């Protein structure tokens, strides 16, 4: 059964140069992407815990839930999907407010 491609949401400007992944195996890329998802999830959890009100908290909790869902459906056999999703998570990590 084919799994759906995870939703990608770009919340930061694109970088000047994309990292070169040519020498990295698919398995290592998958591990890197899952790591970036975990780092982002932790930052979002921190933002939710430190939210100024329920609306702000709800925003960060919903975003964290989506990241966790994206990580669950990330296809370890689709190199292009892994790279695309990893870039989104990496850029979002960079764009998180300082409170994360």
C-alpha positions as CSV (number, residue, x, y, z in Angstrom):
1,X,0.0,0.0,0.0
2,X,1.4,3.4,-1.0
3,X,1.7,5.9,1.8
4,X,0.6,9.5,1.2
5,X,3.4,12.1,0.8
6,X,3.6,14.1,4.0
7,X,2.4,17.7,3.9
8,X,5.2,20.2,3.6
9,X,4.7,23.7,4.9
10,X,7.5,26.2,4.3
11,X,7.4,28.9,7.0
12,X,10.8,30.4,6.4
13,X,12.5,32.0,3.4
14,X,14.4,29.6,1.1
15,X,18.2,29.5,1.8
16,X,20.7,30.8,-0.7
17,X,22.2,27.4,-1.2
18,X,20.6,24.0,-0.6
19,X,22.8,21.5,1.2
20,X,24.4,18.9,-1.1
21,X,23.1,15.4,-0.2
22,X,24.7,13.5,-3.1
23,X,27.1,11.6,-0.9
24,X,24.6,10.7,1.8
25,X,22.8,7.3,1.8
26,X,19.0,7.2,1.8
27,X,19.1,5.6,5.3
28,X,21.3,8.4,6.6
29,X,19.1,11.0,5.0
30,X,16.0,9.5,6.6
31,X,17.8,9.5,10.0
32,X,18.7,13.2,9.5
33,X,15.2,14.1,8.6
34,X,13.7,12.3,11.6
35,X,16.3,14.0,13.8
36,X,15.2,17.4,12.4
37,X,11.6,16.5,13.0
38,X,12.4,15.7,16.6
39,X,14.3,18.9,17.2
40,X,11.5,20.9,15.6
41,X,8.9,19.0,17.7
42,X,10.9,19.8,20.9
43,X,11.1,23.5,19.9
44,X,7.3,23.6,19.3
45,X,6.6,21.9,22.6
46,X,8.7,24.5,24.3
47,X,6.8,27.3,22.6
48,X,3.5,25.7,23.6
49,X,4.6,25.4,27.2
50,X,5.7,29.1,27.2
51,X,2.7,30.4,25.3
52,X,1.2,33.7,26.5
53,X,-2.4,32.4,26.1
54,X,-4.6,29.5,25.0
55,X,-4.8,30.6,21.4
56,X,-1.0,30.9,21.1
57,X,-0.6,27.5,22.9
58,X,-3.2,25.9,20.5
59,X,-1.2,27.2,17.5
60,X,2.0,25.6,18.6
61,X,0.3,22.3,19.8
62,X,-1.4,22.0,16.4
63,X,1.9,22.7,14.5
64,X,3.7,20.1,16.6
65,X,0.9,17.5,16.0
66,X,1.3,18.1,12.2
67,X,5.1,17.7,12.4
68,X,4.7,14.4,14.3
69,X,2.1,13.2,11.6
70,X,4.5,14.2,8.8
71,X,7.3,12.2,10.5
72,X,5.1,9.2,10.8
73,X,4.2,9.1,7.1
74,X,7.7,10.0,5.8
75,X,8.6,7.3,3.2
76,X,12.1,6.0,3.9
77,X,12.3,4.8,0.3
78,X,11.5,8.1,-1.4
79,X,14.8,10.1,-1.4
80,X,13.2,13.2,-3.0
81,X,10.4,13.3,-0.4
82,X,12.9,12.9,2.4
83,X,15.1,15.7,1.1
84,X,12.1,18.0,0.6
85,X,10.6,17.3,4.0
86,X,13.9,17.6,5.7
87,X,14.5,21.0,4.2
88,X,11.1,22.3,5.4
89,X,11.8,21.1,8.9
90,X,15.3,22.5,8.9
91,X,14.1,25.9,7.7
92,X,11.3,25.9,10.2
93,X,13.7,25.1,13.0
94,X,15.7,28.2,11.9
95,X,12.6,30.3,11.8
96,X,11.2,29.4,15.3
97,X,11.0,32.3,17.7
98,X,13.8,32.7,20.2
99,X,11.6,31.2,23.0
100,X,11.9,27.8,21.5
